[in-house]
Amino acid sequence: MTYTPDPVRPTADRQIADALLRTVATASLFAPPSPITTMTRFEADTPAERRKLFADAVVAHRNRGSAFLTIEAEPLEDEADDEEPAPWIQFAEKTFNMDCGDAELDRLKALLEEFPEFRIDQIESPEEAEGTNVRITARSDANRLAGFVDRAFQEIYERPESYRAWVVAI
């Protein structure tokens, strides 16, 4: 793989890119990523740490020109035994991809009112699947994208402020 370092943050960017290259790198824009099986050092559980992690992952994704990056939130205790995957959000170029139930879709639309530069481009509700897949165009800087992801996990997927998140693919 070819890596082009960011001249503004070469050391931190290289560390993030090297570390993320060693993570799980398989997922589809149309299917949720595989469940989290082990903890890695690509996780954070405070708002400031998560937003930094998410922003650094966006920068690494852009610098690498990777197909997508995937972030997962830790399942809540009552969800741990469910066969449903943990909440996940993917980002590819300028598009977020996420699955939502009906109530989550309503919360997503409410959250997007605070992000006027983001817009829903596509909503798919296949008959054979429960829920809705949503694609959101998001043209913004890495910090704004990171803030959206953090708030999405908290407000859409109802994660507590101390939720743990992982960057699982880049």
Buried (B, 14 or more C-beta within 10 A) or exposed (E): EEEEEBEEBEEBBBEBBEBBBEBBBEBEEEEBBBEBEEEBEBBBBEBEEBBBBBBBBBBBBBBBEBBBBBBBBBBBEEBEEEEEBBBBBBBBEBBBBBBBBEEBBEBBEEBBEEBEEBEBEEEEEEEEEEBBBBBBBBEBEBBBBBBBBBBBBBBBBEBEEEBBBBBBBB
